[in-house]
Amino acid sequence: MRDDDLAFIDSMQRDLRNVRWAEPAELRARARRRSRRAVAAAAVAVLALTSGAAFVVSGHAAPPAPAPVAAIPSATPWSATDVPAEVLLQPVDLRPAGITPWSDAGLEEEIRLDQMLEFCRQDQGLRTEWVKSRYSRSTTLLRQRPGTTDPSEWQAAALQDVYRLAAQDGERLFDGLPALLAPCRAWRSAGPVEWKGKRIQAEVVHSWQMVDSGFAGDESVLVRHTVGQGRRLDTGASLGAASPPSDQAVVRVGDLVTVLRTGPGGDEVALRDLARVAAERLCVAANPGC
C-alpha cells in the first residue's frame, strides 16, 4: 500500500473520531416525531379531499423538503429542560371528552404551522423555517363519532405541539410571524385536476392572515387559512364549493409555545377556549412560571 493511501486512511480515521453521533434516545425521538407528522399529514390529506376546493391541491406534486437550517446561536446557554407530558391538553379538556391516541417527544424541532403554508413559501423560493426549539412534545386528541365505537370512525378533535425555546426566542417568534405570513396572503395554487371524468387545468387561491391576538397566555395569535372557490383556467368557470376557513392558535407562556388546532366541526370560539386551557396547563412547567 502506498504512503499516500496510508495517510488518507489515517486522516479519515481522525475525522471519524471527531464526529458527534446522535444518542440512541435522540434518534428514536426523531423517528417517532417524523412518524407522527406523517400520520397527521395523511389525516389532513384525507380530510382535504372531502372539501370542494381542495381538489386542486391533489393535482400538485409536493415540493421537495427544504434543506435543514442550523439553529441561530443563542446569546445565553440553554437552561431549558424537557417538555413534560402534563403540559399537554388532556381528553377531559374537550367538550365532550375525547381520547388520546398518542403523545411523542422531539429534539430541536422547528416550530411549524401548516404544511400548505410551507408549500406556498417554497413555491416563491422563500425559506420555510421559523424558530427552532430545544425540546418539543405533541399530542392528538380523538373523539368517537356518535353511535359508533369503531376506532376507524374516530375523528381528530384537537392537535397540539408544545415547544420549549431559548429565553430570547419567544419574543422573536411572534415578531417574525407577520413576515412569515405576508407572502401568502393571496397565493394561487394551480395544476391539472380530474373533474367529472376529464383532466383540466384549475386553480384555487389560499390566504393566511392573523385575525386576532392577546386572548391567552403571555402572547397569542389566531392564524386563519382560507381557501377560495376553485376555477377552471380555460373558461374561468367555478368548480366545487369553497372550504370553510381553518384556524390555528399560537400561544406563549414563558419559554413554552404551543401551536394548536381543532378538527372537523371545531370553530373559532372552541379554539379560543381550548387555547386558554392550554395556556393554563403550560404554566406548570414554563420558565418563568405563571
C-alpha positions as CSV (number, residue, x, y, z in Angstrom):
1,M,0.0,0.0,0.0
2,R,1.4,3.5,-0.9
3,D,2.3,6.0,1.7
4,D,-0.3,8.5,0.5
5,D,-3.0,5.8,0.8
6,L,-2.0,5.2,4.5
7,A,-2.0,9.0,5.1
8,F,-5.5,9.2,3.7
9,I,-6.8,6.4,5.9
10,D,-5.2,7.9,8.9
11,S,-6.8,11.3,8.2
12,M,-10.2,9.7,7.7
13,Q,-10.0,7.8,11.0
14,R,-9.2,11.1,12.8
15,D,-12.2,12.8,11.2
16,L,-14.5,10.0,12.2
17,R,-13.3,10.2,15.8
18,N,-14.4,13.9,15.8
19,V,-17.9,13.2,14.5
20,R,-20.7,13.8,17.1
21,W,-23.0,10.7,16.7
22,A,-26.6,11.1,17.9
23,E,-27.6,9.3,21.0
24,P,-30.0,6.3,20.6
25,A,-32.7,8.1,22.5
26,E,-32.4,11.1,20.3
27,L,-32.6,9.0,17.1
28,R,-35.7,7.3,18.5
29,A,-37.3,10.6,19.4
30,R,-36.7,12.0,15.9
31,A,-38.1,8.9,14.3
32,R,-41.3,9.0,16.5
33,R,-41.7,12.7,15.6
34,R,-41.4,12.1,11.9
35,S,-43.9,9.2,12.2
36,R,-46.4,11.3,14.0
37,R,-46.2,14.1,11.4
38,A,-46.6,11.6,8.6
39,V,-49.8,10.3,10.2
40,A,-51.1,13.8,10.8
41,A,-50.3,14.8,7.3
42,A,-52.1,11.8,5.9
43,A,-55.2,12.5,8.0
44,V,-55.2,16.1,6.8
45,A,-54.9,15.0,3.2
46,V,-57.9,12.7,3.6
47,L,-60.0,15.5,5.2
48,A,-58.9,17.9,2.4
49,L,-60.3,15.6,-0.3
50,T,-63.7,15.9,1.3
51,S,-63.8,19.7,0.7
52,G,-64.9,21.2,-2.5
53,A,-61.9,23.5,-3.0
54,A,-59.1,21.1,-2.1
55,F,-59.2,19.2,-5.4
56,V,-56.6,21.5,-6.9
57,V,-54.1,20.5,-4.2
58,S,-54.5,16.9,-5.1
59,G,-53.1,17.7,-8.6
60,H,-50.0,19.3,-7.2
61,A,-46.8,17.4,-6.5
62,A,-45.4,18.2,-3.1
63,P,-42.3,20.3,-3.3
64,P,-39.1,18.7,-2.0
65,A,-38.4,19.1,1.7
66,P,-36.1,22.1,2.4
67,A,-32.6,21.5,3.4
68,P,-32.1,21.6,7.2
69,V,-31.1,25.0,8.5
70,A,-28.8,25.4,11.5
71,A,-30.3,26.9,14.6
72,I,-29.4,30.6,15.3
73,P,-26.8,30.6,18.1
74,S,-28.3,31.7,21.4
75,A,-26.9,34.6,23.3
76,T,-27.0,32.6,26.5
77,P,-26.6,28.9,27.1
78,W,-29.6,26.6,27.1
79,S,-31.1,26.2,30.5
80,A,-34.3,24.5,29.4
81,T,-35.5,21.1,30.4
82,D,-37.6,18.6,28.5
83,V,-41.3,19.3,27.9
84,P,-43.2,17.2,30.4
85,A,-46.3,15.3,29.3
86,E,-48.5,17.1,31.9
87,V,-48.4,20.3,30.0
88,L,-50.3,18.8,27.1
89,L,-54.1,19.0,26.7
90,Q,-56.0,16.1,28.1
91,P,-59.1,14.3,27.0
92,V,-61.1,16.0,29.8
93,D,-60.3,19.4,28.3
94,L,-62.6,18.6,25.3
95,R,-66.3,19.0,25.4
96,P,-67.4,16.3,25.2
97,A,-64.3,14.4,26.4
98,G,-62.0,12.8,23.9
99,I,-59.4,10.1,23.5
100,T,-55.6,10.5,23.3
101,P,-54.2,8.1,20.7
102,W,-50.5,9.1,21.0
103,S,-48.1,11.6,22.5
104,D,-44.5,12.0,21.2
105,A,-41.4,14.0,22.2
106,G,-38.8,15.6,19.9
107,L,-35.5,17.4,20.0
108,E,-34.5,20.6,18.1
109,E,-37.8,20.7,16.1
110,E,-38.7,23.8,14.1
111,I,-41.9,25.4,15.0
112,R,-44.4,25.0,12.2
113,L,-47.9,26.0,11.3
114,D,-49.5,24.0,8.4
115,Q,-47.8,22.2,5.5
116,M,-49.6,24.2,2.8
117,L,-48.1,27.4,4.2
118,E,-44.7,25.8,3.7
119,F,-45.6,24.9,0.1
120,C,-46.7,28.5,-0.6
121,R,-43.3,29.8,0.6
122,Q,-41.4,27.1,-1.3
123,D,-43.3,28.0,-4.4
124,Q,-41.9,31.5,-4.2
125,G,-38.4,30.4,-3.4
126,L,-38.7,31.5,0.3
127,R,-37.3,30.0,3.4
128,T,-39.9,27.9,5.4
129,E,-38.3,27.6,8.8
130,W,-39.5,29.9,11.6
131,V,-37.8,29.3,15.0
132,K,-36.1,26.2,16.2
133,S,-37.0,24.8,19.7
134,R,-34.8,22.9,22.1
135,Y,-37.4,20.3,23.2
136,S,-41.0,19.6,22.0
137,R,-43.9,17.3,22.6
138,S,-47.0,16.6,20.6
139,T,-50.4,15.0,21.1
140,T,-53.5,14.3,19.1
141,L,-56.9,14.0,20.8
142,L,-59.6,12.0,19.1
143,R,-63.3,11.8,19.5
144,Q,-65.7,8.9,18.7
145,R,-68.3,9.6,16.1
146,P,-71.8,9.4,17.7
147,G,-73.3,5.9,17.5
148,T,-70.1,4.0,16.8
149,T,-67.2,2.5,18.8
150,D,-65.2,1.5,15.7
151,P,-61.7,3.1,16.0
152,S,-61.6,3.7,12.2
153,E,-64.5,6.1,12.7
154,W,-62.7,8.3,15.3
155,Q,-62.2,12.0,14.4
156,A,-59.3,14.2,15.2
157,A,-60.7,16.7,17.7
158,A,-57.5,18.6,18.5
159,L,-53.9,18.5,17.5
160,Q,-51.2,20.2,19.7
161,D,-47.5,20.8,19.5
162,V,-45.6,22.3,22.5
163,Y,-42.1,23.7,22.1
164,R,-39.6,24.9,24.7
165,L,-37.5,27.8,23.4
166,A,-34.4,29.7,24.4
167,A,-35.3,32.7,26.6
168,Q,-34.8,35.3,23.9
169,D,-36.6,33.3,21.1
170,G,-40.1,33.7,22.4
171,E,-40.3,37.3,21.5
172,R,-38.5,36.7,18.2
173,L,-41.1,34.1,17.3
174,F,-44.1,36.5,17.4
175,D,-42.1,39.4,15.9
176,G,-41.4,37.2,12.9
177,L,-44.9,35.9,12.3
178,P,-46.1,38.8,10.1
179,A,-43.2,38.4,7.7
180,L,-43.8,34.6,7.6
181,L,-47.4,35.0,6.5
182,A,-47.2,38.1,4.3
183,P,-46.1,36.4,1.0
184,C,-49.0,34.0,1.3
185,R,-51.9,36.5,1.7
186,A,-53.1,35.5,-1.7
187,W,-51.3,32.5,-3.1
188,R,-52.6,30.9,-6.3
189,S,-52.2,27.2,-6.5
190,A,-52.7,25.8,-10.0
191,G,-52.3,22.5,-11.7
192,P,-54.1,19.6,-13.5
193,V,-57.1,18.0,-11.8
194,E,-59.7,15.4,-12.5
195,W,-63.2,17.0,-12.8
196,K,-66.2,15.0,-13.9
197,G,-64.2,12.4,-15.7
198,K,-61.9,14.9,-17.5
199,R,-58.4,16.2,-16.8
200,I,-58.4,20.0,-16.7
201,Q,-56.2,22.9,-15.5
202,A,-57.6,24.7,-12.5
203,E,-56.5,27.0,-9.7
204,V,-57.5,28.0,-6.2
205,V,-56.4,30.9,-4.0
206,H,-55.1,30.3,-0.5
207,S,-54.7,33.0,2.1
208,W,-53.1,33.1,5.6
209,Q,-53.7,36.0,8.0
210,M,-53.5,36.9,11.6
211,V,-57.1,37.7,12.7
212,D,-56.7,38.2,16.5
213,S,-54.1,38.4,19.3
214,G,-53.8,38.6,23.0
215,F,-56.5,36.2,24.0
216,A,-54.4,33.7,26.0
217,G,-51.1,33.3,27.9
218,D,-48.3,35.9,27.7
219,E,-48.7,36.2,23.9
220,S,-51.1,34.7,21.5
221,V,-52.3,35.0,17.9
222,L,-55.0,33.4,15.8
223,V,-53.9,32.5,12.3
224,R,-56.6,31.8,9.7
225,H,-56.2,29.8,6.5
226,T,-58.9,30.4,3.9
227,V,-59.3,28.6,0.5
228,G,-61.3,30.2,-2.2
229,Q,-63.6,28.5,-4.7
230,G,-61.7,26.7,-7.4
231,R,-62.0,27.8,-11.1
232,R,-61.1,26.4,-14.5
233,L,-58.2,28.1,-16.1
234,D,-59.5,27.7,-19.7
235,T,-63.0,29.0,-19.1
236,G,-62.9,30.7,-15.7
237,A,-65.9,28.7,-14.6
238,S,-66.2,27.9,-10.8
239,L,-65.6,24.4,-9.6
240,G,-66.9,22.8,-6.4
241,A,-67.6,24.8,-3.3
242,A,-65.3,26.9,-1.1
243,S,-63.9,25.3,2.0
244,P,-64.7,26.7,5.5
245,P,-61.7,28.6,7.0
246,S,-59.3,26.7,9.3
247,D,-57.8,28.4,12.3
248,Q,-54.6,27.8,14.4
249,A,-53.8,29.3,17.7
250,V,-50.2,30.1,18.7
251,V,-49.8,30.7,22.5
252,R,-46.7,31.5,24.6
253,V,-46.4,31.1,28.3
254,G,-42.8,31.9,29.5
255,D,-40.4,29.8,27.4
256,L,-43.1,27.4,26.2
257,V,-45.1,27.9,23.0
258,T,-48.0,25.8,21.8
259,V,-49.5,25.5,18.3
260,L,-53.0,24.2,18.5
261,R,-55.8,23.5,16.1
262,T,-59.2,21.8,16.3
263,G,-60.5,19.1,14.0
264,P,-63.7,19.0,11.8
265,G,-66.6,20.7,13.4
266,G,-64.4,22.9,15.6
267,D,-64.9,26.7,15.4
268,E,-63.1,29.9,16.4
269,V,-64.8,30.0,19.8
270,A,-63.9,26.4,20.6
271,L,-60.3,27.0,19.6
272,R,-60.0,30.2,21.8
273,D,-61.5,28.3,24.8
274,L,-59.0,25.4,24.2
275,A,-56.1,27.8,23.8
276,R,-56.9,29.3,27.3
277,V,-57.0,25.9,28.8
278,A,-53.7,25.0,27.1
279,A,-52.1,28.2,28.5
280,E,-53.1,27.2,32.0
281,R,-51.5,23.8,31.5
282,L,-48.3,25.3,30.2
283,C,-48.0,27.3,33.5
284,V,-46.8,24.2,35.5
285,A,-43.6,23.9,33.5
286,A,-43.0,27.3,32.0
287,N,-40.0,29.4,32.9
288,P,-40.8,31.9,34.3
289,G,-44.0,30.3,35.6
290,C,-47.4,31.9,36.0
